[in-house]
Amino acid sequence: MPDRDAEFGEYLDSRASVMRRTAFLLSGGDWHRAEDLVQTTLAKIYVAWPRLNREHGVDAYARKVMVRSAIDESRRAFRRRESVVERLPEVGVDGPGVDDALDVRRALARLPAGQRAVVVLRYWEDLSVAETAQVLGKSEGTIKSQAAKGLAALRRLLAGGRVLVEEPL
């Protein structure tokens, strides 16, 4: 029977990049917050590791922990005192559509945390309505409503061209 640390290390090696990308989107496009979110998630998974069903439940548990931690973080008072910077830091990304991707990320960052979580889980993680509802502990109707509102807000934000970094909606 493999030891706990070795199993956890294997899981981390296989899922770290996916977790970082998801955390980046959930944190509104802030790599520093995304790294903090991943660390918080990994710490909680490590504590629960002996109780997790490794064949079916680790990814679902990790998503749930990450989304809940992101929402909790967005509710903290110190978060509201922070100001958004006008420019994103230089990012070494090559390929077509970089500006469009940045616009989408900026628009996504302007969504309320709950809507952002639904949009990320539904359209980035490609979860079904039922799976998203289960992860967030909400009804399927709420998920559909939040997804529709989130997509409508993204369309509004992206319709005018370049998305400027501003306070969330």
N, C-alpha and C positions, 0 to 999 in steps of 0.2 A: 504494500500500500504506500503510494508516494506521500511524502510529507507535505504539510499544509503550505509551507513557504514555496516549495518547488511548484506545486499545482497553481498557486496564486501567481507566481512568476510567469508560468506558461500562459495563463489567461491574460495577464497584463501585456506580455509580448504580442499576443495575437490580436488584442483589441485596442491598444493604446492610441493608435492613429485615428481610428474611427471615433473613439471617445473624445479626442481633442477636437476633431472637426465638429462634432455635434455640440460640444461645450462652447466652441467659438460662436456658433449660431445662436445658442441659447443665451449667451452672455452679451448679445448685441454687437458682436464683432470686436470684442476687446480680448486680445490674446492673453493679457495678464489675468483678467477675470476667468477666462477659459481654463488656464492652467490651475488657478485656485480651485475652480469647480471640479476639474478632473481629480485633483489631489483629495478634495473632500469626499468625492465619490469613491475613490479607491480606498480611502481610510475606512469608510463605512462598509464597503464590500469585504475588506480584510477582516473586520470584526465579525461580520456575519458569515464568513467563509465556511466554517464547520457546519452551519445549518443549511447552506444553499444546495439545491439540487443541481449538480454540475452539468447534467445532460440537457436540462430544459430551462432552468430558471435563472441563470446568472445574467445573461444579457437583458432580460426583462427587468430583473431586479436593479441592474446597473442603470438602465434608462429611467426607471422610476425614481431612484435615489438622485440621479443627476437633475432631472426635471424639478423635483421637489426642492432640491438644494438651490437651484437657480431661482425659483420663485421666492423661496425664503430670503435669499440674498437681495433680490430686487425690492423686498419690503422693508429692509433695514433702513433706519433713519439716516445713517451716514451716506448711504448710496444716493439719497435725494439731494444731499448737499454738494455732491460732486458736479462739476460742470463738464460738458462735452467739448472736446477740442474741435477746432475747425477742420483740421486735416488729419487723416489717418497716417500712421508712420509708414515709411517706405517698406514695401513688401516685395520680396523677390519672386514675383509670379510672372511667368512667360505665357504667351499664347494669346489667341484672339479672345476678345470679349472681356478683358480684364476690367475695363471701365464699367461695363454692364454688371459684372459680378460684384464690383464694389458698390454700385448703386443699389443692387438688390440687398446686399448686406447692410448698407446704411438704412434702407427702408425697413428691413427686418428689425433692426435695432430700435426703431421708433415705435414698434408695436408694443402694447402692454405685455408684461411677462407671460400672462396666461395665454393670450392669443399667440404669442411667439412660440410658446411651448407646443401648442396644438399644431401650428404650421410646420414647425421643425419635425415633430414626430410624424405627422401625416405625409409630408411631401419631401423631407430629407431622409428620414429613417424609413419611409415607405410603409408605415404601419396602417392597418385598416382602422376604420372608425371604432370598431369594437376593441381592438388592441390599444388604441390611444386612450379610449375611455377607461380601460382597465389600468393603464399606467398612471393616469392622472386622477383616478378615483372619481370620475365624473360620469354623467349619463351620456349615452350616445347622442341624444338630442343637443346637449350642451356642446359636445365636440363638433357636431355639424354646424351649429350656430357660430361657435368661435372660429372655426375654419373659414366659414363664409365671410364673417366680419374681417378676419385677418387678411384674406385674399383681396377683399374689396379695398381695404386700407392700403395694401401693397400696390394694387392697380392705380389708386388715386395718387399715391406718392410717386409712382414711376411714370405716370402719364405725361407729366410735364417735362421730361428729360432728366437732367442731372439732379440727383437727390443730395441736398446739402445736409450736413450733420447738424441736427437740431435736437431740442428736447423731445422726449417720447410723446406720442399722441395722447 
